[in-house]
Amino acid sequence: MVVLARNGHMALFIVLLSQLALFKCVSTYIRPLDLNTEHVIEGVTVTFLEANHCPGAALIHFHLPNGQRYLHTGDFRACKQMQNYPLLVNQPVNILYLDTTYCNPKYKFPPKENVLNYVVKITKNHLQKQPRTLVVVGAYSIGKERVYLEISKALQAKIYANASRRRILLAYGWPELSDSLCTDGNNTFLHVLPMAYLRIERLKDYLKTYKEKFSAVLAFRPTGWTFSEKIGNHLELIKPITRGNVTIYGVPYSEHSSFTELRQFVEFLKPDKIIPTVNVSNAANREKMQSYFRDWLRG
């Protein structure tokens, strides 16, 4: 059985159902479950909690009949609000399955809000200098919505995405986002493209489609992998890639926890045991992460 998180007005399970259909997953075996609601599955009490990742992502809390409590974070970005979740406050977690995508001291990227403010600032500056600029935000099938929505709100711009992506975004049931979408790329300077499109030549080709309206491209690649220790929180030091009329900024906007956020989450939770779930194929990596965990739990 496939269990999907359903978060009130964000009906992401509709999106996931369509994605699972690609893998010929029989809908009979799919059960959408609401967040913050206890569900008893074969004697185990299962509760989904908001994961601060892409819409619909959930931490999964398991309360076993023998009293043991497990927490599987899945993909998540740890934040202070999680320290107020009733299931996690003053209740022991025996085993924590932890998203360790960025479990490395070099990944101490800035808070999401700082990066969003920076993206808006750069966009405004470019449009002031070159009003005929097409602004592109790279995104995966799901995720990075806050980046282009923040630009949309700050500059009162509609968001263009192709029909396939619009279908996914509309399925969220997220009014602020749904109301901002448009179906014609000529009607707005703000476009969303797959992350793979954020290459100089591909963006030059894309610009040709709208050459009557735009003469330059400003693109953002929002991912934690663009983070540089040299830059740290000093986002103004980011150097874009520019070739002719195309400029690409790699900005450290991540929907996974930074190293610092992982440490704070573990120190708050104090689990008996931590099992890393990412970057675990190498024994040396596993031991290095376990050494971090031991230090955090001693603190």
Secondary structure, 3 states (H helix, E strand, C coil): CEEEEEECCECHHHHHHHHHHHCCCCHHHEEEEEECCCEEECCEEEEEEECCCCCCCEEEEEECCCCCEEEECCCCCCCHHHHHCCCCCCCCCCEEEECCCCCCCCCCCCCHHHHHHHHHHHHHHHHHHCCCEEEEEEECCCCCHHHHHHHHHHHCCCEECCHHHHHHHHHCCCHHHHCCEECCHHHCCEEEEEHHHCCHHHHHHHHHHCCCCCCEEEEEEECHHHCCCCCCCCHHHCCCEEECCEEEEEECCCCCCCHHHHHHHHHHHCCCEEEECCCCCCHHHHHHHHHHHHHHHHC
